């Protein structure tokens, strides 16, 4: 009976070792799967982040371009208006300048 009991204990120990080995193997497989899923999730998050910021930069560039065009157009209109408003004064300034030069230096 003692031999039978010892054999049964050894059998149970072997079964337990086998169960532990299978559990370790399963744990390693689950861990590898989890790592792969985590890496994939990180990769997707980075890609989404990159796309989001790229889209934001593109949008900001478009808005800046539109604002620049408006600013240039406003400056162009102001310049044309300034020119139109002061066009008549140009002749007066030229006449005055000519008289001043002629009075200072005479006919050269």
Secondary structure as the mmCIF struct_conf table of DSSP 4:
data_model
#
loop_
_struct_conf.conf_type_id
_struct_conf.id
_struct_conf.beg_label_comp_id
_struct_conf.beg_label_asym_id
_struct_conf.beg_label_seq_id
_struct_conf.end_label_comp_id
_struct_conf.end_label_asym_id
_struct_conf.end_label_seq_id
HELX_RH_AL_P HELX_RH_AL_P1 UNK A 2 UNK A 105
#
